[in-house]
Amino acid sequence: HGADVWSYADDEDCLVIDPFLADHLSFWGIDIMQLSKTDKTMGELDVDLNMNHDWTRVLEGQEKLESITGPGFVGLRNIGSSCYMNSLLQTLVTIPEVQERYFEQHQAIVRSCPNNDPVNDFAMQFSKVCVGLLSHRYVPNHHANNTTNATSTTLEEEEEGYIAVSKASVVHSIEQEESQEVKKEMVLEKYVVAPLMFKHLVGRGHAEFSGGRQQDVSEYYMHLLEIMNRAERTCLPRLTSTTVPTASVLQFHLEYRYQCSITQQVRRSKLGPQSLTNLLELRIPMDKAVALPSTSSDSTHQESKKQRVDGSEPISTDTDANLSVPFEECLNAFFAAETMDLFNPTLQQIVPCFKTTRFKTFPRYLMVKLGRYYAGPNWVQVKINAKVEVPELLDLSAFRATSAEVGEVEMPDTEENARSNQDASIQSGAVPIEADPGIVEQLMSMGFSENGSKRAALAVSNADVDTAMNWVFEHMEDPGFNDPVIPTLPPLITNSNNVSETSTARSAKQLPAIDPEVINMLSSMGYTEEQTTAALMATDYNIERAADWLFSHLDDLDLAVAEVLGRNVSAHGDSLSVASEVTNKVADIDDGEGRYELIAIISHLGKNTDHGHYVCHVKKNGQWVLFNDEKVGKCKVAPLGYGFMYLFKRLDGPGSLMT
């Protein structure tokens, strides 16, 4: 016998274990051995809730969903807190461009599997997922008419990591022991895809995604696209004759415009990898929230809530559940001007600037993430439950970047200004700039290292101590902050006739000698000599920062290397074409009108992204369909106001990636 015991003591106020429960109850004349159980323990109630919870009721809806089967309506097995992956996969495979490459080209992918190693081949694993979800292989009605294809589990299915149970054995067993309803559920169990090997391959080596814990689906989305980009560097010829990566349909450029508050000069960010992204993250401005009409059910729900007292989770009263924030306010908050400090080469000082963000290009498919989670008290994640009514038709044309206005004065680029000054100094025989000893000494008296103090003084062009100190506070956590400062020579050397010298002369004058051991050390990590040289050039020849640079540019390493080398030789004759080619390649991102239609929603049920449950709603042929792991059903109303991530399709006719 046992019982739940609650202690009301001020220092406990929680469930406790009483090893002498029988003795304590006997004091009151209660013989525990004579008692009969009339209620369930808390543990039994939790198990019963998990066993019998009806996941077909999502968010506010209370209506039973009509199940649906067929190609494109196949569920995914939850293989251990994998609902975040399941929801994202169901969303991505609905994109026609993904289907073109990984579903329609499945046979070509199988035949061209490198080294007969499908386990480590991303194209193979992702293609198998697409085939499982989009073909008739896991459709019950189709297999009912083709019993020869469904009588046993094939070797191919086992290799793919799909869990498939013999239909004949299942039917025989359930006819003997189970009811008709259970029989139906057991038969459907065969027709569920469990992408075990895909999850293992994509999560391999990752601190979070390699385990079995719940994860943030937005982080997994970006990680999956990065893995896809890496894989397609080598496997893209197996999918298509073009060189356009699949993830490009989700990528877009943002332009950042900075306007000096003093000179009114304007600087616009350059088009390149630094402006490329695949996710539009919108903050929910709660100061713009309005109250929703209250209902009796809401008040009853609030009265039934109990505050947690163990401190493991924040006390949540869900007061924002009765609030609504217009989606337009989320957009305005993202695209509104903000004030930031920026170094103006004209004034040779850091000044306040106004920064605005705009779309430079509009992608074929736009993934939007609502910032429903933030760090609350004690750095515990808190969820915003307010309703954000996202429209099914969205026009973002007003947020496209515009060309330079009449009378607009361009702010000199910091890098180009510094390079031209350095060029002039060296060509005139002047001594390269050094850190001001006075500034360095004052910074060191504050406790900063000598190397860090020199780096700060050089970064602000020896402006003053206060400016250098502010720079230190902003960059003291940067890798290599305390490393010795290595002066970098200018990449551009010309003679009096402005004619470029030979590459041998440039190398001798411009580039400091690089220790061969440093090259070998970085090359041993799998990089070429050209890649390691570019990484060192981009990081002031600091080996630690160079290693970080290489790792952070894995998804576009060749392009980043070409940019570094092209930028440093772009003014020298035939090398100009290299820089131009790189710029054109970066700028070659699909663009169109900024009008979109909502086609998918990923929702999260729970207080934070570390636990809870993910589901997704996908619009197919005008009908919203709920994908809740292995369960698939029609729904009348999609949770437009309570989603976490939203996928939009551009209305001006996305094309094909195959040509």
C-alpha positions as CSV (number, residue, x, y, z in Angstrom):
1,H,0.0,0.0,0.0
2,G,1.1,3.6,-0.6
3,A,-0.3,7.1,-0.8
4,D,0.5,10.6,-2.0
5,V,1.6,12.7,1.0
6,W,1.6,16.5,0.8
7,S,3.5,18.5,3.3
8,Y,2.1,22.0,4.1
9,A,5.2,23.2,5.9
10,D,6.5,26.5,4.8
11,D,9.9,25.1,3.9
12,E,8.4,22.2,1.8
13,D,4.8,22.8,0.6
14,C,5.1,19.9,-1.9
15,L,4.8,16.2,-2.3
16,V,7.0,14.3,0.2
17,I,8.0,10.6,0.9
18,D,7.0,9.4,4.3
19,P,8.7,6.0,5.0
20,F,6.8,5.7,8.3
21,L,3.3,6.5,6.8
22,A,1.7,3.4,8.4
23,D,2.9,4.4,11.9
24,H,1.9,7.9,11.6
25,L,-1.6,7.0,10.4
26,S,-2.0,4.4,13.2
27,F,-1.8,7.3,15.7
28,W,-5.1,8.5,14.4
29,G,-6.6,5.0,14.5
30,I,-6.2,4.4,10.7
31,D,-5.0,0.9,9.7
32,I,-3.5,1.3,6.3
33,M,-3.6,-2.5,5.6
34,Q,-7.4,-2.5,6.0
35,L,-7.9,0.3,3.5
36,S,-8.9,-0.3,-0.1
37,K,-7.7,1.9,-3.0
38,T,-10.4,4.3,-4.3
39,D,-8.3,6.8,-6.3
40,K,-5.2,7.0,-8.5
41,T,-1.8,8.4,-7.5
42,M,-0.3,11.4,-9.2
43,G,2.0,9.1,-11.2
44,E,-0.8,6.9,-12.3
45,L,-2.8,10.0,-13.3
46,D,0.2,11.2,-15.5
47,V,0.5,7.8,-17.2
48,D,-3.3,7.7,-17.8
49,L,-3.2,11.2,-19.3
50,N,-0.4,10.3,-21.7
51,M,-2.1,7.0,-22.7
52,N,-5.6,8.5,-23.3
53,H,-4.9,12.1,-24.2
54,D,-6.7,12.9,-27.5
55,W,-4.1,14.7,-29.6
56,T,-6.6,15.3,-32.4
57,R,-7.9,18.2,-30.4
58,V,-5.4,20.9,-31.0
59,L,-5.2,24.3,-29.4
60,E,-8.7,25.8,-29.1
61,G,-10.5,23.2,-31.2
62,Q,-12.7,20.6,-29.6
63,E,-14.0,18.9,-32.7
64,K,-12.9,15.4,-33.7
65,L,-10.9,15.4,-36.8
66,E,-11.7,13.3,-39.9
67,S,-8.7,11.1,-40.6
68,I,-7.3,11.0,-44.1
69,T,-4.8,8.8,-45.9
70,G,-3.2,8.8,-49.3
71,P,0.0,10.0,-51.0
72,G,1.0,13.2,-49.2
73,F,-1.1,12.3,-46.2
74,V,1.2,9.8,-44.5
75,G,2.2,10.2,-40.9
76,L,5.6,10.2,-39.2
77,R,6.4,8.1,-36.2
78,N,7.5,9.9,-33.1
79,I,10.8,8.1,-32.4
80,G,11.5,9.9,-29.1
81,S,10.6,13.6,-28.8
82,S,11.0,13.9,-32.6
83,C,7.7,15.8,-33.2
84,Y,9.8,19.0,-34.0
85,M,11.5,17.1,-36.8
86,N,8.3,15.5,-38.0
87,S,6.4,18.8,-38.3
88,L,9.3,20.4,-40.2
89,L,9.6,17.5,-42.6
90,Q,5.9,17.5,-43.4
91,T,6.1,21.2,-44.1
92,L,9.2,21.0,-46.3
93,V,8.1,18.0,-48.5
94,T,5.1,20.0,-49.6
95,I,7.4,22.4,-51.5
96,P,7.2,21.4,-55.2
97,E,10.9,22.2,-55.8
98,V,11.8,19.7,-53.0
99,Q,9.6,17.1,-54.6
100,E,11.2,17.7,-58.0
101,R,14.6,16.8,-56.7
102,Y,14.2,14.3,-53.9
103,F,11.0,12.5,-54.8
104,E,10.9,12.5,-58.6
105,Q,14.6,11.8,-58.9
106,H,14.6,9.0,-56.3
107,Q,15.7,6.2,-58.7
108,A,18.5,8.3,-60.0
109,I,19.6,9.0,-56.5
110,V,19.6,5.3,-55.6
111,R,21.6,4.3,-58.7
112,S,24.2,7.0,-58.0
113,C,24.7,6.4,-54.3
114,P,28.5,7.0,-53.7
115,N,30.6,4.1,-52.4
116,N,27.5,2.0,-51.9
117,D,27.1,3.8,-48.6
118,P,23.4,4.9,-48.3
119,V,23.6,5.3,-44.5
120,N,25.9,8.4,-44.8
121,D,24.3,9.8,-48.0
122,F,22.0,12.8,-47.2
123,A,20.4,12.7,-50.7
124,M,19.5,9.0,-50.2
125,Q,18.1,9.5,-46.7
126,F,16.0,12.6,-47.5
127,S,14.8,11.0,-50.7
128,K,13.6,8.0,-48.8
129,V,11.6,10.2,-46.5
130,C,10.0,12.0,-49.5
131,V,9.1,8.7,-51.1
132,G,7.6,7.4,-47.9
133,L,5.5,10.5,-47.4
134,L,4.5,11.2,-51.1
135,S,4.1,7.8,-52.7
136,H,1.6,4.9,-52.3
137,R,4.1,2.8,-50.3
138,Y,2.5,3.6,-46.9
139,V,-1.1,4.1,-48.1
140,P,-3.4,1.4,-46.6
141,N,-6.0,1.4,-49.3
142,H,-3.4,1.1,-52.0
143,H,-1.8,-1.9,-50.3
144,A,-5.2,-3.5,-49.6
145,N,-5.6,-3.8,-53.4
146,N,-2.0,-5.0,-53.8
147,T,-1.6,-7.5,-51.0
148,T,1.5,-9.0,-52.7
149,N,3.4,-5.8,-51.9
150,A,2.3,-5.7,-48.3
151,T,2.6,-9.1,-46.9
152,S,6.0,-8.7,-45.4
153,T,8.7,-6.2,-44.6
154,T,11.2,-5.9,-47.4
155,L,15.0,-5.7,-46.9
156,E,14.9,-2.2,-48.5
157,E,12.5,-1.0,-45.9
158,E,14.7,-2.3,-43.1
159,E,17.7,-0.6,-44.6
160,E,15.8,2.7,-44.9
161,G,15.0,2.7,-41.2
162,Y,11.3,2.5,-41.7
163,I,9.3,0.5,-39.1
164,A,6.9,-1.6,-41.0
165,V,5.0,-4.5,-39.4
166,S,3.7,-7.4,-41.4
167,K,0.1,-6.7,-42.2
168,A,-0.8,-10.4,-42.3
169,S,0.6,-11.1,-38.8
170,V,-1.0,-8.0,-37.3
171,V,-4.5,-8.8,-38.7
172,H,-4.2,-12.3,-37.5
173,S,-3.3,-11.2,-34.0
174,I,-5.9,-8.5,-33.6
175,E,-8.7,-10.6,-35.0
176,Q,-8.0,-13.0,-32.1
177,E,-7.6,-10.6,-29.2
178,E,-8.5,-7.0,-30.0
179,S,-11.7,-5.1,-30.9
180,Q,-12.5,-3.8,-34.3
181,E,-11.2,-0.3,-33.4
182,V,-7.9,-1.6,-32.1
183,K,-7.6,-3.7,-35.3
184,K,-7.9,-0.5,-37.4
185,E,-5.3,1.3,-35.4
186,M,-2.9,-1.7,-35.5
187,V,-3.3,-2.1,-39.3
188,L,-2.5,1.6,-39.8
189,E,0.6,1.2,-37.7
190,K,2.3,-0.4,-40.7
191,Y,1.7,2.7,-42.8
192,V,3.7,5.1,-40.7
193,V,7.2,6.3,-41.7
194,A,9.9,6.3,-39.0
195,P,12.9,8.2,-40.4
196,L,15.4,6.8,-37.8
197,M,18.5,6.9,-40.1
198,F,17.6,10.4,-41.4
199,K,17.4,11.8,-37.8
200,H,20.7,10.1,-36.9
201,L,22.5,11.4,-40.0
202,V,21.3,15.0,-39.7
203,G,21.9,15.2,-36.0
204,R,25.3,13.4,-36.0
205,G,27.9,15.4,-34.1
206,H,25.4,18.1,-33.0
207,A,25.2,18.7,-29.2
208,E,21.4,19.0,-29.3
209,F,20.0,17.2,-32.3
210,S,22.0,14.1,-31.8
211,G,20.1,13.2,-28.7
212,G,16.5,12.4,-27.9
213,R,15.3,15.5,-26.1
214,Q,12.8,18.0,-27.4
215,Q,14.3,20.8,-29.5
216,D,13.4,24.2,-31.0
217,V,12.0,23.6,-34.4
218,S,13.3,26.9,-35.7
219,E,16.9,26.0,-34.8
220,Y,16.4,22.6,-36.4
221,Y,15.1,24.2,-39.6
222,M,18.3,26.3,-40.0
223,H,20.5,23.3,-39.1
224,L,18.7,21.1,-41.6
225,L,19.1,23.6,-44.4
226,E,22.8,24.0,-43.6
227,I,23.3,20.2,-43.8
228,M,21.4,20.2,-47.1
229,N,23.6,22.9,-48.5
230,R,26.8,21.1,-47.5
231,A,25.6,17.8,-49.0
232,E,24.5,19.4,-52.3
233,R,28.0,20.7,-53.0
234,T,28.8,17.2,-54.1
235,C,25.4,15.5,-54.7
236,L,23.7,18.3,-56.6
237,P,24.7,16.8,-60.1
238,R,22.8,13.6,-59.0
239,L,19.6,15.7,-58.6
240,T,19.6,18.2,-61.4
241,S,21.7,19.7,-64.2
242,T,21.7,23.2,-62.5
243,T,24.0,24.5,-59.8
244,V,21.2,26.2,-57.8
245,P,20.9,24.7,-54.3
246,T,17.5,23.5,-53.1
247,A,17.6,25.7,-50.0
248,S,17.8,28.8,-52.3
249,V,14.0,28.8,-52.7
250,L,13.9,29.8,-49.0
251,Q,16.7,32.3,-49.0
252,F,16.5,36.0,-49.4
253,H,18.6,39.1,-49.0
254,L,18.0,41.9,-46.5
255,E,19.3,45.4,-46.9
256,Y,20.4,47.4,-43.9
257,R,20.4,51.2,-44.3
258,Y,22.4,53.4,-41.9
259,Q,21.9,57.2,-41.8
260,C,24.2,59.3,-39.8
261,S,22.3,61.6,-37.4
262,I,24.9,64.4,-37.8
263,T,25.9,64.4,-41.5
264,Q,22.8,62.7,-42.8
265,Q,25.1,60.5,-44.9
266,V,23.8,57.0,-45.8
267,R,25.5,53.7,-46.0
268,R,23.7,50.6,-47.4
269,S,24.9,47.0,-46.6
270,K,26.5,45.2,-49.5
271,L,24.8,42.2,-51.1
272,G,26.6,39.1,-50.0
273,P,26.5,36.1,-47.6
274,Q,26.3,38.4,-44.7
275,S,22.9,39.7,-46.0
276,L,21.5,36.3,-46.9
277,T,19.1,34.6,-44.5
278,N,16.3,32.0,-44.6
279,L,14.2,33.0,-41.7
280,L,12.2,36.2,-40.9
281,E,12.1,36.4,-37.1
282,L,9.4,38.8,-35.9
283,R,9.1,40.1,-32.3
284,I,5.6,40.2,-30.7
285,P,5.2,43.8,-29.4
286,M,3.0,43.2,-26.3
287,D,2.7,47.0,-25.8
288,K,0.4,46.9,-28.9
289,A,-1.8,44.1,-27.6
290,V,-5.6,44.5,-27.3
291,A,-7.9,42.5,-25.1
292,L,-10.0,39.7,-26.5
293,P,-13.7,39.3,-25.6
294,S,-13.7,37.2,-22.4
295,T,-15.8,34.0,-22.1
296,S,-17.0,32.0,-19.2
297,S,-14.8,29.1,-20.2
298,D,-11.8,31.4,-20.1
299,S,-12.6,32.4,-16.5
300,T,-13.2,28.9,-15.4
301,H,-9.9,27.9,-17.0
302,Q,-8.0,30.6,-15.2
303,E,-9.6,29.7,-11.8
304,S,-8.6,26.1,-12.2
305,K,-4.9,26.9,-12.7
306,K,-2.6,26.3,-9.8
307,Q,0.7,28.1,-9.4
308,R,3.8,25.9,-9.3
309,V,5.8,26.3,-6.1
310,D,8.9,24.1,-6.7
311,G,10.7,26.9,-8.7
312,S,11.5,24.7,-11.6
313,E,9.2,26.6,-13.9
314,P,8.1,30.2,-13.9
315,I,4.7,31.0,-12.3
316,S,2.4,31.5,-15.3
317,T,-1.1,32.8,-15.1
318,D,-1.4,33.0,-18.9
319,T,-2.7,36.6,-18.6
320,D,-1.6,37.2,-22.1
321,A,-3.9,34.4,-23.4
322,N,-6.7,36.9,-23.5
323,L,-4.8,39.4,-25.5
324,S,-4.4,39.8,-29.3
325,V,-1.5,41.5,-31.2
326,P,-2.1,42.6,-34.8
327,F,0.3,40.9,-37.2
328,E,0.9,44.3,-38.8
329,E,2.4,45.5,-35.5
330,C,4.9,42.6,-35.6
331,L,6.0,43.7,-39.1
332,N,6.2,47.3,-38.1
333,A,8.3,46.4,-35.1
334,F,10.8,44.5,-37.3
335,F,11.0,47.1,-40.1
336,A,10.9,50.2,-37.8
337,A,14.0,52.4,-37.6
338,E,16.3,51.8,-34.6
339,T,19.2,53.9,-33.2
340,M,22.7,52.4,-33.0
341,D,26.3,53.6,-32.9
342,L,28.4,53.5,-36.0
343,F,31.8,54.8,-36.9
344,N,31.6,57.6,-39.5
345,P,34.9,57.9,-41.5
346,T,34.0,61.4,-42.4
347,L,33.9,62.6,-38.8
348,Q,36.5,60.0,-37.7
349,Q,34.3,59.1,-34.7
350,I,31.5,56.9,-33.6
351,V,28.1,58.7,-33.9
352,P,24.4,57.7,-33.5
353,C,22.9,56.4,-36.7
354,F,19.4,55.3,-37.7
355,K,19.2,51.7,-39.0
356,T,16.3,50.4,-41.1
357,T,15.9,46.9,-42.5
358,R,14.2,46.1,-45.8
359,F,13.8,43.2,-48.2
360,K,16.4,43.3,-51.0
361,T,14.8,40.1,-52.6
362,F,11.6,38.2,-52.0
363,P,12.1,34.4,-51.8
364,R,9.8,31.8,-53.5
365,Y,8.9,30.6,-50.0
366,L,9.1,32.7,-46.9
367,M,9.5,31.1,-43.5
368,V,8.3,33.4,-40.7
369,K,9.0,32.8,-37.0
370,L,7.0,34.6,-34.3
371,G,9.1,35.3,-31.2
372,R,6.7,33.6,-28.7
373,Y,9.5,32.8,-26.3
374,Y,11.7,35.0,-24.3
375,A,14.0,34.8,-21.2
376,G,12.0,35.6,-18.1
377,P,13.0,35.9,-14.5
378,N,16.0,33.7,-13.6
379,W,16.6,33.3,-17.3
380,V,13.8,30.7,-17.6
381,Q,12.1,30.6,-21.0
382,V,8.6,32.1,-20.9
383,K,6.0,31.7,-23.7
384,I,3.8,34.5,-25.1
385,N,0.3,33.0,-25.5
386,A,-1.3,36.1,-27.0
387,K,-3.2,35.6,-30.3
388,V,-1.4,36.9,-33.4
389,E,-3.9,36.6,-36.3
390,V,-1.6,35.9,-39.2
391,P,-3.4,36.5,-42.6
392,E,-3.6,33.8,-45.2
393,L,-2.7,36.5,-47.9
394,L,0.2,38.7,-47.1
395,D,1.6,41.7,-49.1
396,L,5.1,42.7,-48.1
397,S,5.7,45.0,-51.2
398,A,5.9,48.1,-49.0
399,F,9.0,46.7,-47.2
400,R,11.1,46.3,-50.3
401,A,14.4,48.3,-50.3
402,T,14.4,51.3,-52.5
403,S,17.2,52.9,-54.6
404,A,19.2,55.9,-53.5
405,E,17.0,59.0,-53.0
406,V,17.6,62.3,-54.7
407,G,20.2,64.3,-52.8
408,E,21.3,61.3,-50.8
409,V,25.0,61.4,-49.8
410,E,26.8,58.1,-49.4
411,M,28.9,57.5,-46.3
412,P,32.4,56.4,-47.1
413,D,32.9,52.7,-46.4
414,T,35.1,52.1,-43.3
415,E,37.1,49.3,-44.9
416,E,37.7,51.0,-48.1
417,N,38.6,54.3,-46.3
418,A,41.1,52.5,-44.1
419,R,42.6,50.6,-47.0
420,S,43.1,53.7,-49.1
421,N,44.7,55.5,-46.2
422,Q,47.0,52.6,-45.6
423,D,47.9,52.4,-49.3
424,A,48.7,56.1,-49.3
425,S,50.9,55.7,-46.3
426,I,52.9,52.8,-47.6
427,Q,53.3,54.3,-51.1
428,S,54.6,57.5,-49.6
429,G,57.0,55.7,-47.4
430,A,55.2,56.6,-44.2
431,V,55.4,54.4,-41.1
432,P,52.3,52.2,-40.6
433,I,49.9,53.3,-37.9
434,E,50.6,52.2,-34.4
435,A,48.5,52.1,-31.2
436,D,48.7,55.3,-29.2
437,P,50.9,54.5,-26.1
438,G,48.9,56.9,-23.9
439,I,45.6,55.2,-24.7
440,V,47.2,51.8,-24.3
441,E,48.6,52.7,-20.9
442,Q,45.3,54.1,-19.6
443,L,43.4,51.0,-20.8
444,M,46.0,48.7,-19.1
445,S,45.6,50.7,-15.9
446,M,41.9,49.6,-15.9
447,G,42.9,46.0,-16.0
448,F,42.8,45.2,-19.7
449,S,45.6,43.3,-21.4
450,E,48.3,45.0,-23.4
451,N,47.3,43.2,-26.6
452,G,43.6,44.0,-26.1
453,S,44.4,47.6,-25.4
454,K,46.4,47.9,-28.5
455,R,43.7,46.3,-30.6
456,A,41.1,48.7,-29.2
457,A,43.3,51.8,-29.9
458,L,43.8,50.7,-33.5
459,A,40.2,49.8,-33.9
460,V,39.1,53.4,-33.1
461,S,42.0,54.9,-35.0
462,N,43.5,56.3,-31.7
463,A,40.5,58.5,-31.2
464,D,40.4,58.8,-27.4
465,V,40.3,56.7,-24.3
466,D,36.5,56.7,-23.9
467,T,35.9,55.5,-27.4
468,A,38.5,52.8,-27.1
469,M,37.1,51.7,-23.8
470,N,33.6,51.4,-25.3
471,W,35.1,49.3,-28.1
472,V,36.7,47.0,-25.5
473,F,33.4,46.5,-23.7
474,E,31.8,45.5,-27.0
475,H,34.5,43.1,-28.1
476,M,36.3,41.8,-25.0
477,E,34.6,38.4,-25.5
478,D,35.7,38.1,-29.1
479,P,38.0,35.2,-30.0
480,G,41.6,36.4,-30.2
481,F,40.9,39.7,-28.3
482,N,44.1,39.2,-26.2
483,D,46.2,37.7,-29.0
484,P,49.2,39.7,-30.3
485,V,48.2,42.4,-32.8
486,I,49.6,41.5,-36.3
487,P,49.7,44.5,-38.6
488,T,48.1,43.8,-41.9
489,L,49.6,45.2,-45.1
490,P,47.3,46.6,-47.7
491,P,46.2,44.3,-50.5
492,L,46.6,47.0,-53.2
493,I,49.9,48.2,-54.4
494,T,50.2,50.4,-57.5
495,N,53.1,52.4,-59.0
496,S,53.0,56.0,-59.9
497,N,51.3,55.2,-63.2
498,N,48.6,53.3,-61.3
499,V,49.6,50.1,-63.0
500,S,49.5,46.9,-61.0
501,E,52.8,45.2,-60.2
502,T,53.4,41.5,-60.7
503,S,51.9,39.0,-58.4
504,T,55.4,38.1,-57.2
505,A,56.1,41.6,-56.2
506,R,52.7,42.0,-54.6
507,S,53.2,38.9,-52.5
508,A,56.6,40.0,-51.4
509,K,55.4,43.5,-50.3
510,Q,51.9,42.9,-49.1
511,L,51.5,39.6,-47.3
512,P,53.4,38.8,-44.1
513,A,55.1,35.4,-44.1
514,I,52.8,32.7,-43.0
515,D,54.3,29.9,-40.9
516,P,54.0,26.7,-42.9
517,E,53.1,24.9,-39.6
518,V,50.0,27.1,-39.3
519,I,49.0,26.1,-42.9
520,N,49.6,22.5,-42.1
521,M,47.6,22.7,-38.9
522,L,44.5,24.1,-40.6
523,S,45.0,21.9,-43.6
524,S,44.9,18.8,-41.4
525,M,41.3,19.7,-40.5
526,G,40.4,19.0,-44.1
527,Y,40.8,22.4,-45.7
528,T,42.9,23.3,-48.8
529,E,45.9,25.6,-48.7
530,E,43.9,28.3,-50.6
531,Q,41.1,28.0,-48.0
532,T,43.4,28.3,-45.0
533,T,45.3,31.2,-46.6
534,A,42.0,33.1,-47.2
535,A,40.9,32.4,-43.6
536,L,44.1,33.8,-42.2
537,M,43.9,36.9,-44.5
538,A,40.3,37.5,-43.3
539,T,41.2,37.2,-39.6
540,D,44.4,39.2,-39.3
541,Y,46.4,36.0,-39.5
542,N,45.1,34.7,-36.2
543,I,45.0,30.9,-36.2
544,E,42.1,30.6,-33.7
545,R,40.0,33.1,-35.5
546,A,40.9,31.6,-38.8
547,A,39.6,28.2,-37.6
548,D,36.4,29.8,-36.4
549,W,36.1,31.6,-39.8
550,L,36.4,28.3,-41.7
551,F,33.8,26.6,-39.5
552,S,31.3,29.5,-39.7
553,H,31.5,29.5,-43.5
554,L,31.1,25.8,-44.1
555,D,27.8,26.4,-46.0
556,D,29.4,28.8,-48.5
557,L,33.2,28.3,-48.0
558,D,34.1,28.4,-51.7
559,L,32.2,31.6,-52.2
560,A,33.7,33.1,-49.0
561,V,37.2,32.2,-50.1
562,A,36.7,33.7,-53.5
563,E,35.3,36.9,-51.9
564,V,38.4,37.3,-49.7
565,L,40.8,36.6,-52.5
566,G,38.8,38.6,-55.0
567,R,38.5,41.5,-52.7
568,N,42.2,41.7,-52.1
569,V,43.1,41.5,-55.8
570,S,40.0,43.0,-57.5
571,A,41.8,46.1,-58.7
572,H,44.5,44.3,-60.5
573,G,43.7,43.6,-64.1
574,D,42.4,40.2,-64.8
575,S,41.6,39.5,-61.2
576,L,38.7,42.0,-61.4
577,S,36.6,39.4,-63.2
578,V,37.0,37.0,-60.2
579,A,35.5,39.6,-57.8
580,S,32.7,40.4,-60.3
581,E,31.9,36.7,-60.8
582,V,31.7,36.2,-57.0
583,T,29.4,39.2,-56.6
584,N,27.1,38.0,-59.4
585,K,26.9,34.5,-57.9
586,V,25.9,35.9,-54.5
587,A,23.4,38.2,-56.0
588,D,21.8,35.4,-58.1
589,I,18.9,34.7,-55.7
590,D,15.4,34.2,-57.0
591,D,13.3,37.4,-56.6
592,G,9.7,38.4,-57.3
593,E,6.8,40.4,-56.1
594,G,6.2,40.5,-52.3
595,R,2.8,39.0,-52.3
596,Y,2.4,35.6,-50.5
597,E,-0.1,33.0,-49.5
598,L,0.1,31.0,-46.3
599,I,0.6,27.2,-47.0
600,A,1.8,25.8,-43.7
601,I,1.8,26.4,-39.9
602,I,4.0,24.8,-37.3
603,S,2.5,25.1,-33.8
604,H,4.0,24.3,-30.4
605,L,2.0,23.2,-27.4
606,G,3.8,23.8,-24.2
607,K,5.4,26.4,-21.9
608,N,8.8,26.4,-23.6
609,T,10.7,24.8,-26.5
610,D,12.5,22.3,-24.2
611,H,9.3,20.2,-23.8
612,G,5.8,20.1,-25.1
613,H,4.6,19.0,-28.5
614,Y,4.8,20.2,-32.1
615,V,2.2,19.8,-34.8
616,C,1.8,21.3,-38.2
617,H,-1.1,22.3,-40.4
618,V,-0.6,22.2,-44.2
619,K,-2.9,23.5,-46.8
620,K,-3.4,20.9,-49.6
621,N,-5.8,21.7,-52.4
622,G,-7.5,24.4,-50.4
623,Q,-8.0,22.1,-47.4
624,W,-6.1,22.5,-44.1
625,V,-4.7,19.2,-42.9
626,L,-3.3,18.5,-39.5
627,F,-0.1,16.4,-39.2
628,N,0.3,15.2,-35.6
629,D,3.1,12.7,-35.8
630,E,1.5,9.5,-37.2
631,K,-2.0,11.0,-37.1
632,V,-3.3,12.9,-40.2
633,G,-6.7,14.5,-40.4
634,K,-8.7,17.2,-42.0
635,C,-9.5,20.3,-39.9
636,K,-12.0,23.0,-40.6
637,V,-10.1,25.9,-39.1
638,A,-6.3,26.3,-38.9
639,P,-4.8,27.9,-35.8
640,L,-3.8,31.1,-37.6
641,G,-3.4,33.1,-34.4
642,Y,-1.4,30.6,-32.4
643,G,1.3,29.3,-34.7
644,F,5.1,29.4,-34.0
645,M,6.4,29.2,-37.6
646,Y,4.5,30.1,-40.8
647,L,5.5,29.1,-44.4
648,F,4.3,31.4,-47.2
649,K,4.4,30.8,-51.0
650,R,5.0,33.7,-53.4
651,L,2.0,34.3,-55.6
652,D,3.8,35.2,-58.8
653,G,4.3,31.7,-60.0
654,P,7.4,29.9,-58.6
655,G,9.2,28.0,-61.3
656,S,11.3,24.9,-61.5
657,L,14.8,24.3,-60.1
658,M,15.5,21.5,-62.6
659,T,16.4,23.8,-65.5
